[in-house]
């Protein structure tokens, strides 16, 4: 039993964008009615599983699909065959594109053939169900192509920046970094920080006091040691 379908619709997208969508199995496959899953074999071959329900007959159809023709940006055609509820199924769907001032005209045509138990048991119910499912597919395509393509966001380049964690490499403890510090600093700031730290180490008065406190030749060393031993003074240092 063979069922033929045809029709057309328009979309505001350019023919190149429409072709890219229709010739991509990852975008086209999930629009199939009662879609369950899909697996890719290569760029043009994939297998889809869809639910089948005709009257009291329920099951799953597994169809091996192929992007049989792809002429950019004019035509895309799919062909496939598989099994459903112990029956053989063949499908085909083609899309011809033509430019319009306001977008693209899409002329589509398809055919579904069912042989075996499903055809004999479902009888006259197959054709109206097939037309209903095709209408769902076309409505899904129209919705997906109803607006302009969304451009891919460009990630800003960060080649001239380094993470804040790099502070650790120049001797500043992570705990000393303010919570308001930006997550990235420029390499120029990092270099200036290194210079300031080196200069600070040479002129740090605290280091000088610590050295004097530990120098046994200083006449005040005994006094300093005595003060350092008093309660609370050590904590202030």
PEHU-V655985 format. One line per field, one symbol per residue. ss: DSSP state (H for helix, E for strand, L for the rest). psi: psi as a letter, one per 20 degrees, with the letter a starting at -180 (. if undefined). burial: # if it has 16 or more other ideal C-beta (glycine too) atoms within 10 Angstrom, else .. A space follows every 50 residues. Layout:
ss: ???
psi: ???
burial: ???
This chain:
ss: LEEEEEEEEEELLLHHHHHHHHLLHHHHHHHLLLEEEEEELLLLEEEEEE EEEELLEEEEEEEEEEEEEEELLLEEEEEEEEEELLEEEEEEEEEEEEEE LLEEEEEEEEEEEEEEHHHHHHLLHHHHHHHHHHHHHHHHHHHHLLLLLL LLLLLLLLLLEEEHHHHHHHLLLHHHLLLLLLLEEEHHHHHHHHHHHHHH HHHLHHHHHHHHHLLLLLLLHHHHHHHHLLLLHHHHL
psi: pppqqraqrqqiqqhghgghghjohhhggiipqkpgrqppgahiprpqpq qpoocjpqappopoqpnhponplhqppqqrqbqoljqppqqqpqppqpqq hjcppopqqrppppqbggghghciigghgghghhhgghhgggghjhrqqp qppppqqkhkqqqhiihhijjpqhiipqhipqiqqqhghgghggghgghh hhjohhhghhhhhjoiiphjhggghghhiqphghhh.
burial: #.#.#.....#.###.#######.#..##.###....#.......##### .#.#..#...#.#.###..#..#.######.####.#.#.#####.#... ..####.#.###.#...##.##...#..##..##..##.##..##..... ..........#..#..#.................#....#..#....... ............#........................
